[in-house]
Amino acid sequence: MIEINIPYYKKVNIENIVFDYNGTLAVDGRLIDGLKEKLCFISKLVKVYIITADTFGTVKENFRDIDVEVKIITKENGTMDKLNFIKELGSDRTIAVGNGNNDQLMLKESVIGFCILGDEGLSTKALLSSDVVLKDIKDFFDIIINQKRIIATLRK
């Protein structure tokens, strides 16, 4: 578990992190270099989920040797599938990380929603539904490790 006490904002106890796959952890279906090690590290602290419609059919292969759970959702109802998954895990103890239109509801519902501006860009709907915007997915792992960055960004 990760505990973060954000002054005048909220105290959170994170048990889960849910990552969108394409556009967030992967570009064109390929996991971004250097993320396997970071995911292995973070999976020792919290339960890690990768949620995706798996457009490129590569997600299970990319994560076969990492302690994460892959959740395949429908292409037709992905936005609601992601939202419902966050609710199932417990919104108050789950961080969501994404970049696309179909991530907007899970970002808004989660205790802290992180929007990633990566190589595939980010949707304005996801942007407006998030709590924190980061320029790169690698910055997410840095901010989770150095929680003073989250505190500095979100405190009132």
C-alpha positions as a Python dict, from the first residue, in 0.01 Angstrom:
ca = {
    (1, 'M'): (0, 0, 0),
    (2, 'I'): (106, 356, -68),
    (3, 'E'): (-6, 624, 179),
    (4, 'I'): (-11, 987, 73),
    (5, 'N'): (-128, 1269, 298),
    (6, 'I'): (-197, 1573, 83),
    (7, 'P'): (-251, 1877, 308),
    (8, 'Y'): (-592, 2043, 277),
    (9, 'Y'): (-680, 1804, -7),
    (10, 'K'): (-709, 1444, 112),
    (11, 'K'): (-530, 1151, 265),
    (12, 'V'): (-520, 847, 38),
    (13, 'N'): (-430, 484, 89),
    (14, 'I'): (-354, 338, -251),
    (15, 'E'): (-400, -36, -298),
    (16, 'N'): (-439, -43, -678),
    (17, 'I'): (-304, 132, -984),
    (18, 'V'): (-489, 86, -1312),
    (19, 'F'): (-301, 171, -1630),
    (20, 'D'): (-449, 216, -1974),
    (21, 'Y'): (-224, 31, -2219),
    (22, 'N'): (-207, 186, -2567),
    (23, 'G'): (-105, 551, -2558),
    (24, 'T'): (-9, 528, -2191),
    (25, 'L'): (227, 233, -2138),
    (26, 'A'): (266, 141, -2504),
    (27, 'V'): (300, 308, -2841),
    (28, 'D'): (157, 119, -3139),
    (29, 'G'): (112, -188, -2919),
    (30, 'R'): (474, -200, -2802),
    (31, 'L'): (562, -146, -2437),
    (32, 'I'): (773, 167, -2392),
    (33, 'D'): (1138, 89, -2316),
    (34, 'G'): (1230, 89, -1949),
    (35, 'L'): (879, 37, -1814),
    (36, 'K'): (906, -333, -1731),
    (37, 'E'): (1149, -261, -1449),
    (38, 'K'): (937, 25, -1318),
    (39, 'L'): (622, -188, -1326),
    (40, 'C'): (802, -471, -1144),
    (41, 'F'): (907, -227, -872),
    (42, 'I'): (565, -68, -826),
    (43, 'S'): (392, -409, -823),
    (44, 'K'): (574, -483, -498),
    (45, 'L'): (392, -187, -337),
    (46, 'V'): (41, -214, -482),
    (47, 'K'): (-169, -432, -710),
    (48, 'V'): (-112, -328, -1072),
    (49, 'Y'): (-371, -370, -1346),
    (50, 'I'): (-338, -310, -1720),
    (51, 'I'): (-677, -241, -1878),
    (52, 'T'): (-715, -243, -2254),
    (53, 'A'): (-917, -347, -2556),
    (54, 'D'): (-580, -477, -2683),
    (55, 'T'): (-613, -323, -3028),
    (56, 'F'): (-275, -460, -3140),
    (57, 'G'): (-306, -802, -2969),
    (58, 'T'): (24, -761, -2781),
    (59, 'V'): (-67, -693, -2419),
    (60, 'K'): (-51, -1047, -2275),
    (61, 'E'): (285, -1116, -2439),
    (62, 'N'): (431, -788, -2310),
    (63, 'F'): (334, -862, -1950),
    (64, 'R'): (374, -1239, -1927),
    (65, 'D'): (674, -1216, -1692),
    (66, 'I'): (558, -922, -1477),
    (67, 'D'): (339, -940, -1166),
    (68, 'V'): (47, -743, -1310),
    (69, 'E'): (-307, -841, -1397),
    (70, 'V'): (-424, -778, -1753),
    (71, 'K'): (-791, -693, -1796),
    (72, 'I'): (-926, -707, -2152),
    (73, 'I'): (-1229, -488, -2216),
    (74, 'T'): (-1463, -449, -2510),
    (75, 'K'): (-1387, -212, -2794),
    (76, 'E'): (-1753, -110, -2809),
    (77, 'N'): (-1803, -22, -2442),
    (78, 'G'): (-1449, 48, -2318),
    (79, 'T'): (-1527, 372, -2139),
    (80, 'M'): (-1792, 210, -1920),
    (81, 'D'): (-1586, -108, -1876),
    (82, 'K'): (-1298, 99, -1737),
    (83, 'L'): (-1527, 300, -1510),
    (84, 'N'): (-1693, -14, -1373),
    (85, 'F'): (-1355, -177, -1310),
    (86, 'I'): (-1240, 121, -1102),
    (87, 'K'): (-1564, 99, -902),
    (88, 'E'): (-1515, -277, -849),
    (89, 'L'): (-1164, -223, -714),
    (90, 'G'): (-1275, 65, -494),
    (91, 'S'): (-1249, 418, -629),
    (92, 'D'): (-1122, 553, -298),
    (93, 'R'): (-813, 328, -305),
    (94, 'T'): (-735, 318, -676),
    (95, 'I'): (-521, 545, -895),
    (96, 'A'): (-597, 553, -1268),
    (97, 'V'): (-349, 643, -1540),
    (98, 'G'): (-454, 709, -1899),
    (99, 'N'): (-462, 942, -2197),
    (100, 'G'): (-762, 873, -2419),
    (101, 'N'): (-1130, 955, -2446),
    (102, 'N'): (-1217, 611, -2315),
    (103, 'D'): (-1011, 683, -2000),
    (104, 'Q'): (-1200, 996, -1897),
    (105, 'L'): (-1452, 833, -1662),
    (106, 'M'): (-1198, 609, -1487),
    (107, 'L'): (-969, 910, -1436),
    (108, 'K'): (-1252, 1110, -1282),
    (109, 'E'): (-1377, 821, -1066),
    (110, 'S'): (-1041, 719, -921),
    (111, 'V'): (-901, 873, -603),
    (112, 'I'): (-629, 1039, -815),
    (113, 'G'): (-640, 1039, -1195),
    (114, 'F'): (-315, 1088, -1384),
    (115, 'C'): (-329, 1192, -1748),
    (116, 'I'): (-23, 1120, -1962),
    (117, 'L'): (81, 1334, -2257),
    (118, 'G'): (280, 1077, -2451),
    (119, 'D'): (369, 1011, -2813),
    (120, 'E'): (5, 943, -2899),
    (121, 'G'): (-112, 1267, -2734),
    (122, 'L'): (-399, 1299, -2490),
    (123, 'S'): (-764, 1374, -2533),
    (124, 'T'): (-902, 1695, -2389),
    (125, 'K'): (-1180, 1495, -2222),
    (126, 'A'): (-921, 1285, -2039),
    (127, 'L'): (-728, 1601, -1952),
    (128, 'L'): (-1031, 1770, -1798),
    (129, 'S'): (-1122, 1455, -1601),
    (130, 'S'): (-779, 1408, -1443),
    (131, 'D'): (-620, 1549, -1129),
    (132, 'V'): (-261, 1557, -1255),
    (133, 'V'): (-115, 1581, -1606),
    (134, 'L'): (233, 1447, -1675),
    (135, 'K'): (440, 1489, -1990),
    (136, 'D'): (561, 1128, -1999),
    (137, 'I'): (466, 793, -1842),
    (138, 'K'): (810, 767, -1682),
    (139, 'D'): (725, 1080, -1483),
    (140, 'F'): (437, 889, -1325),
    (141, 'F'): (672, 634, -1171),
    (142, 'D'): (897, 913, -1046),
    (143, 'I'): (607, 1099, -885),
    (144, 'I'): (478, 783, -715),
    (145, 'I'): (824, 713, -571),
    (146, 'N'): (885, 1076, -472),
    (147, 'Q'): (542, 1152, -327),
    (148, 'K'): (637, 1506, -230),
    (149, 'R'): (582, 1587, -597),
    (150, 'I'): (218, 1475, -573),
    (151, 'I'): (177, 1672, -252),
    (152, 'A'): (327, 1984, -411),
    (153, 'T'): (94, 1951, -710),
    (154, 'L'): (-234, 1879, -528),
    (155, 'R'): (-221, 2052, -191),
    (156, 'K'): (-440, 2356, -148),
}
